[in-house]
Amino acid sequence: MQAAVTSHKSHRDLGGSRRSRRRSRKSWPSRKSWRRRPRVRPFEQFEDRTLLAAGDVAVFINLFTDNGGVPGSPITNDTVLVGQTFFVEVTFQDTRPEVQGELRGIVSFAINVGWHAASLEEVDDPFDPTDLNSPLLPVEFDLFRQGTLDNPAGEIIGLGGGGLFLSGGQPTNGLGVGTPARFSLMKFQAEAPSGGPQPFTIVFNEDLGGALADGVSLTTADITIQPKSIRVREAAGILVTPTSGLVTTEAGGQATFTVVLTSEPTADVTIDVASGNPAEGTVSTSTLVFTSANWNVPQTVTVTGVDDFVDDGDQAYFVLLGPVTSDDPLYAAIDPDDVALTNLDDDTAGILVTPTSGLVTTEAGGQATFTVVLTSEPTADVTIDVASGNPAEGTVSTSTLVFTSANWNVPQTVTVTGVDDFVDDGDQAYFIVLGPVTSDDPLYAGIDPDDVAVTNLDDDTAGILVTPTSGLITTEAGGTATFTVVLTSEPLADVTIDVASSNPAEGTVSTSTLVFTSANWNVPQTVTVTGVDDSVNDGDVDYTIVLLPAVSGDPLYAGLDPDDVSVTNLDDDASEITVTDNSGAANDQSIQFTTNLSAYRAGRADSPLVRPNYPDNRHFFTVTNTGLLSVTLFEIVINAPDVSVNVVLTSDPGDDIVLGPGASQTFVLTYAPTLPSLLNPTRQNFDLANGVVLLNDSANLPQLSIRLRGQSTYNSDITYDGRVNLAELGVLNANFGRKAGDANWDPTADINGDGRVNLGDLGMYNAEFGRGVGSSQSSGSGGGSGGAGGASGGSSGSAGSAAAASSGSAGGSGSGGERSSSGGSAVAVSAGGGGSSVGSSDQRAAGSQAAGGRMAGSSAQAARDLVLALDPLTPQALSLESVVFELAAEQARAKKKGPARGGGWLAGPVAVE
C-alpha cells in the first residue's frame, strides 16, 4: 500500500476533480439538503472569532474485539491474531474551549481510510453506504453517506457523513462537543501475519470538505489525527509435552519433557522452571529462554528423582513452569502448563530384628545379643519397649530402644544374660518381647516387631546325694555310724524321704523321715545308725539302711529312689546260724500271713485273712551263717496246710544248700488256700509252732523252726473282716467294670482273680453271701443254723450287720435283721423245698422263698443278666436262675402287700456290666 498522502493535491486526487466532485455530490441521497447548507460565512456573532488553530479538531482511532457482532472490550496492544475479527472505531471531537453562546461541534466530515491489504480484510464487502445495517456506517453521523470500498487495495475513499441539525433555520451545536463522537465503525478480519506493525491510515478528505456548526470550514491543518499501527500475528502459545504421566524413582530414575513456542515472539520469552517438591525431584535447568531465532526449537527439561529414606509411598509432585517474562505482551500473559510427575518410593517402614531365634544363654551367666534397626527413616521418633518374657531365666540390657531421623539406620544391640535358679527345670525356652511401636509416625505406630527366641541352658539336676553309701560299721555294743543326705537342686515342692533299717535287730536309725524344702534343700541332713545287740552268735551282720523313694509334688523328685546305705554290725556273740523272718526281728521265727489292704485302700489296716484267688500271701525268711565254718541246709519241712516254699530241699544231696561264713539264703513262703466246696466249706485256719522246720548241720542250731499262722476267708470277703456281707458290695460296685492296669484299680474286688471286675465276681459274691470264716452248712429235715452271723442275728450301732444262711430238704427257717442308727443293713437268704424266711427290723429287708426265689435289685433284666453270667455248675447260681424271672412283678406286689410268700430276698444294689 502506498503511504498516505497528506498534501492538498493528494486530497484532491483522492477526491477527484471539481467536476467529478460535483458528479459525486449528485449521487448523494440528500443533495437538496446539501445545497441548502448555508455557505460558510462569518455570522455576525462570529465576526470577531479567531480562526481555527491546529488541533482544534481531533480524530481518534480505537480497536475493539468482536463480541458476537458488537464491539467488545478495547484492544489495548493494537495487536490482533490471525483469524480474529475486530472493530475499528473512528471518532471526532471539537476540542475548542467552550465559549458561552457560541455554536459548537462538527456537522459534516469525509475521510479516506487505508490498511495493509495482505493482512486485513474489511468484512462488509461489497461496501454499500446506503445500507443502514452496514457496520461501516457511522453511528452518529447518519447523513450524506458515501464512499468507495476497494478491499484488494486496502482502502475506502470518500467515507463521509453529516449530522447538521437546524433550529429556526439556524445551525445548532454539532457532534463531538467536549466528548468524542463515533463517526464510523468498521469491521475487519485478520488474515495473515503482517510481519510487524502496519499503519492504519485516516486521511481527512479535504476535497469533500467538512464544516463546524459555527460555519467554519475544516482544513487538514485544523485536524490532529492520532496515529494507529496494527500488528497481525499468529496466536501466542507455549507447548509443553507431555504434561502428565512422567515417572521418576528414588533410585535416581529420570524423566524428560519439552517446551516450545507456537509462534514467533516480538521479544525474548523467559520461562522459569522449578520443582514443586525438590525433596522428590530436581530439574536440569531453572530457566528456558526463547528468541525469534529459536522459538520453534523444543527445549528439553530433565527431572531426576530424589531418595528420601522415608516410607512415604509413591509421591506425586509437579515441575512448575512460569512465570513468563517477556516484552511481548501476548507471551507475558501466558501461564504455561505445569508437568505432573510421580516419584516411585523405594522405602518400606519396618523393624529388622537380627537374629530372632537360636540365641542361647546359660544359668552360669552366659550371654547372647541381637540387634534392632529400622528399614526406613521415620517422620517422628520411634520407641520400642524391650522386656524378658521370663526374667527368672534371662534379663535384658535395656528396657527401651529409641530411633530418630538421625539414628534410624544404626543397629542397636540388646544383650541378654542368663539367670541361675538352682531348680532342675531343664533347658528353658523363653522370649525377649519387643513391644508394639510408640510413634507419631503413622506408618511405624503400632508395628509389632518380631520377638526373639532364647534358650537358657540349665545347670541343675534333680538328685539325692547320700554320703557315704557303704563302709559304715556299727557294733552290738552300741557303736554308731553316720551318713548325710542332701538334694542336688532346689525342689518345686517339699521332698520327703523315709529312712528305715532293713534289719532293726542289727541296727536302728536316728530318724525315720527326712524332709527337704526350698529353704533347706542344700543343707545336708545327718542320719545316725546305732548297732543292736542280739545275744546270738550270728557273726558280723551286713544290713542296709533303706532310703525309700521320695514323696513330693515336684515330678522330678517324686519317686526318685536314693541310694541305700550298706552297714555291718560287728557281732559280739558265738552263734553260727540265725534266722530272720519278714518281721525284721532276728530269730523271731514267727510268720503271720496277712493281706496288705493299706496298699489299695487308704486308711485300712492290713488283715490276717487270706483269700484263695488273690496272691497277697507271700512272705520270706532269711538264714544266715554267722559262724566261721560253712553250714549245709539239707531239708525243709512244711507242716502248715496250703503253704509252699520256693526252694526245694530233699534228702537228695544234690539239693543241699551250702552257706559259707557270712552267706545268707532267703526262702519265700506262699500261702494258697484251696477253694471252698460243698463238702469242705470250712476255711483253713492254722497256728503251728513248727510250721516250717529247716534241718542243717550246724552244731549250735541243727534244727530251725519257724512259727506259721494263717487264716483263710472266702473269696467274696473283699473287706477281709471274716464275713461276706453288704460291706463288700460297696467296694465291688465302685470297681465294677474295671480291669487290671486301670487307674485306681483295686484288685481286692477281683473276687475270681481273672483280672476284671464283672458279673463273674458278682456271681461269686451272691453265692457266698452270708458266709463267714468258720461257718458251715448243715443239712437235715429240721434245717440248721450257724455261721458268724447266726440263724438269726441282729446288731445295732453305727454300721452293724448280720447274716444267716440255712438249708434243708424239709426247709429251714432263719431270720436276719439289723437295727442300725446310721446306715445298718440286713440280709437273709434261705433255700429249700418249702422253707420260708422272715426278717424283721425297724427297716424290714427280708422275705420268704418256697418253690422259687426272688431277688430285689435294679431291674428284672439286670437280674437275668446276672444269672446268665454265673457259672451254671454252681448250685447257688442254679438256685438263683430258677427264681429271678418274677422279679419285676414281685417288686410291684411287694410295694402294695409287703413281703411276698414263697420267695427270698437279696437286698442291695445289683451291679450289671
Stockholm file with secondary structure:
# STOCKHOLM 1.0

chainA/1-913         MQAAVTSHKSHRDLGGSRRSRRRSRKSWPSRKSWRRRPRVRPFEQFEDRTLLAAGDVAVFINLFTDNGGVPGSPITNDTVLVGQTFFVEVTFQDTRPEVQGELRGIVSFAINVGWHAASLEEVDDPFDPTDLNSPLLPVEFDLFRQGTLDNPAGEIIGLGGGGLFLSGGQPTNGLGVGTPARFSLMKFQAEAPSGGPQPFTIVFNEDLGGALADGVSLTTADITIQPKSIRVREAAGILVTPTSGLVTTEAGGQATFTVVLTSEPTADVTIDVASGNPAEGTVSTSTLVFTSANWNVPQTVTVTGVDDFVDDGDQAYFVLLGPVTSDDPLYAAIDPDDVALTNLDDDTAGILVTPTSGLVTTEAGGQATFTVVLTSEPTADVTIDVASGNPAEGTVSTSTLVFTSANWNVPQTVTVTGVDDFVDDGDQAYFIVLGPVTSDDPLYAGIDPDDVAVTNLDDDTAGILVTPTSGLITTEAGGTATFTVVLTSEPLADVTIDVASSNPAEGTVSTSTLVFTSANWNVPQTVTVTGVDDSVNDGDVDYTIVLLPAVSGDPLYAGLDPDDVSVTNLDDDASEITVTDNSGAANDQSIQFTTNLSAYRAGRADSPLVRPNYPDNRHFFTVTNTGLLSVTLFEIVINAPDVSVNVVLTSDPGDDIVLGPGASQTFVLTYAPTLPSLLNPTRQNFDLANGVVLLNDSANLPQLSIRLRGQSTYNSDITYDGRVNLAELGVLNANFGRKAGDANWDPTADINGDGRVNLGDLGMYNAEFGRGVGSSQSSGSGGGSGGAGGASGGSSGSAGSAAAASSGSAGGSGSGGERSSSGGSAVAVSAGGGGSSVGSSDQRAAGSQAAGGRMAGSSAQAARDLVLALDPLTPQALSLESVVFELAAEQARAKKKGPARGGGWLAGPVAVE
#=GR chainA/1-913 SS CCCCCCSHHHHHHHHCCHHHHHHHHHTSTTHHHHHTSCCCCCCGGGTTCCCCCTTSEEEEEEEEEEETTEEEEECTTCEEETTCEEEEEEEEEECSCCCTTCCCSEEEEEEEEECCTTTEEESSCSCCTTCTTCTTSCSSCCEEEEEEEETTTTEEEEEEEECCCEETTEECCCBCBSSCEEEEEEEEEECSCCSSCEECEEEECTTTCCEETTSCBCCGGGEEECCCEEEEECCCCEEEECCSCEEEETTCCEEEEEEEESSCCSSCEEEEEEESCTTTEEESCSEEEECTTTTTSCEEEEEEECCCCBCCCSEEEEEEEEEEEESSHHHHTCCCCCEEEEEECCCCCCEEEECCSCEEEETTCCEEEEEEEESSBCSSCEEEEEEESCTTTEEESCSEEEECTTTTTSCEEEEEEECCCCBCCCSEEEEEEECCCEESSTTTTTCCCCCEEEEEECCCCCCEEEECCSCEEEETTCCEEEEEEEESSBCSSCEEEEEEESCTTTEEESCSEEEECTTTTTSCEEEEEEECCCSSCCCSEEEEEEECCCEESSTTTTTCCCCCEEEEEECCSCCCEEEEETTSCBTCCEEECCBCGGGTSTTCCCBSEECTTSCCCEEEEEEEECSSSCEEEEEEEECSTTEEESSCCCSSGGGCEEECTTCEEEEEEEECCCCCCSSCCSCCEEEEEEEEEEEECCSSCSEEEEEEEEEECCTTCTTCSSBCSHHHHHHHHHHTTCBTTSTTCCGGGCTTCSSBCSHHHHHHHHHHTTCBTTCCCCCSTTCCCCSSSCSEECCCSSSCEEEEEEEESSCCEEEECCCCSSSCEEEEEEEESSCEECCCSSSCCCCCCSSSCCCCSSCHHHHHHHHHHSCTTSHHHHHHHTTGGGHHHHHHHHHHHSSCTTCCCCCSCCCCC
#=GC SS_cons         CCCCCCSHHHHHHHHCCHHHHHHHHHTSTTHHHHHTSCCCCCCGGGTTCCCCCTTSEEEEEEEEEEETTEEEEECTTCEEETTCEEEEEEEEEECSCCCTTCCCSEEEEEEEEECCTTTEEESSCSCCTTCTTCTTSCSSCCEEEEEEEETTTTEEEEEEEECCCEETTEECCCBCBSSCEEEEEEEEEECSCCSSCEECEEEECTTTCCEETTSCBCCGGGEEECCCEEEEECCCCEEEECCSCEEEETTCCEEEEEEEESSCCSSCEEEEEEESCTTTEEESCSEEEECTTTTTSCEEEEEEECCCCBCCCSEEEEEEEEEEEESSHHHHTCCCCCEEEEEECCCCCCEEEECCSCEEEETTCCEEEEEEEESSBCSSCEEEEEEESCTTTEEESCSEEEECTTTTTSCEEEEEEECCCCBCCCSEEEEEEECCCEESSTTTTTCCCCCEEEEEECCCCCCEEEECCSCEEEETTCCEEEEEEEESSBCSSCEEEEEEESCTTTEEESCSEEEECTTTTTSCEEEEEEECCCSSCCCSEEEEEEECCCEESSTTTTTCCCCCEEEEEECCSCCCEEEEETTSCBTCCEEECCBCGGGTSTTCCCBSEECTTSCCCEEEEEEEECSSSCEEEEEEEECSTTEEESSCCCSSGGGCEEECTTCEEEEEEEECCCCCCSSCCSCCEEEEEEEEEEEECCSSCSEEEEEEEEEECCTTCTTCSSBCSHHHHHHHHHHTTCBTTSTTCCGGGCTTCSSBCSHHHHHHHHHHTTCBTTCCCCCSTTCCCCSSSCSEECCCSSSCEEEEEEEESSCCEEEECCCCSSSCEEEEEEEESSCEECCCSSSCCCCCCSSSCCCCSSCHHHHHHHHHHSCTTSHHHHHHHTTGGGHHHHHHHHHHHSSCTTCCCCCSCCCCC
//
